[in-house]
Amino acid sequence: MNWCSSCAVPIKRVYSKYTMPTSVHIPKPLLVAVDRRARILKISRNRLIVQALEREVTEGSNWSPDFFGQLESAETGVEDAADEMLKAIQSQRRSKKPVRL
């Protein structure tokens, strides 16, 4: 049995003839990608979306909401320190020339 990571409730896959019709608005480019993926997997669009939602609800995300925002806003001097570290690494290479980045 899977557990919802954010609500600590057991989630059981139950597929029956009784479903809840739902309307979801999906941007056109994403819908095209979903259709393409469903065709590759040889399953319906609905099945793919249900599987994706089940995966998200049961596994959740390990990233904090602000994780990527923090990566985008590096502290002052971090870029210079990274460049300095790269130069030090490249200068110590022996077996091949440094890769141009």
C-alpha positions in Angstrom: 0.0 0.0 0.0 1.3 3.5 -0.8 1.1 6.4 1.5 0.4 10.1 0.7 3.6 11.8 1.8 2.0 15.1 2.7 -1.2 13.8 4.4 -0.2 10.4 6.0 -3.2 8.7 4.5 -3.0 5.3 2.8 -3.6 5.4 -0.9 -5.0 2.2 -2.5 -5.2 1.8 -6.3 -8.8 1.1 -7.0 -9.9 0.9 -10.6 -13.5 0.3 -11.2 -16.3 1.4 -13.5 -17.1 4.2 -11.0 -15.0 7.3 -11.7 -15.3 10.9 -10.8 -15.5 13.1 -13.9 -13.1 16.0 -13.6 -12.3 19.0 -15.7 -8.6 20.0 -15.9 -7.3 22.8 -18.0 -3.9 21.8 -19.5 -1.8 24.2 -21.7 -1.7 23.1 -25.4 2.1 22.3 -25.5 1.8 20.1 -22.4 -1.3 18.3 -23.8 0.6 17.6 -27.0 3.5 16.2 -25.0 1.1 14.1 -22.9 -0.6 12.7 -26.0 2.8 11.8 -27.5 4.0 10.1 -24.3 0.7 8.1 -24.0 1.0 6.9 -27.6 4.6 5.8 -26.9 3.5 3.9 -23.8 0.4 2.6 -25.6 -1.9 3.8 -22.9 -4.7 6.3 -22.9 -4.1 10.0 -22.0 -6.4 9.5 -19.0 -4.4 6.5 -17.7 -1.1 8.5 -18.1 -2.5 11.5 -16.2 -3.9 9.2 -13.5 -0.5 7.5 -13.1 1.3 10.8 -13.0 -1.0 12.1 -10.3 -0.7 8.9 -8.3 3.1 9.1 -8.5 3.1 12.8 -7.3 0.7 12.1 -4.5 2.4 9.0 -3.2 6.0 10.0 -3.7 5.7 13.8 -3.4 8.7 16.0 -3.9 11.9 16.0 -1.8 12.8 19.5 -3.0 11.9 22.5 -0.7 9.6 25.0 -2.5 12.4 27.6 -2.5 15.2 25.3 -3.5 15.6 26.4 -7.2 15.0 30.0 -6.3 18.0 29.8 -4.0 20.2 28.3 -6.7 19.3 31.2 -9.1 20.3 33.9 -6.6 23.9 33.1 -5.7 25.7 35.1 -3.1 28.2 37.8 -4.0 31.6 36.3 -4.8 30.4 32.8 -5.4 30.9 33.0 -9.2 34.4 34.3 -8.7 35.2 31.5 -6.2 33.8 28.9 -8.7 36.0 30.4 -11.5 39.1 30.3 -9.2 38.3 26.7 -8.2 37.9 25.7 -11.9 41.3 27.2 -12.8 42.9 25.4 -9.9 41.4 22.1 -11.0 42.4 22.6 -14.7 46.0 23.6 -13.8 46.4 20.3 -11.9 45.3 18.0 -14.7 48.0 15.7 -16.1 46.4 13.2 -18.5 44.6 15.5 -20.9 44.1 19.1 -21.7 41.4 21.1 -19.8 38.0 21.1 -21.4 36.9 24.5 -22.6 33.7 25.5 -20.8 
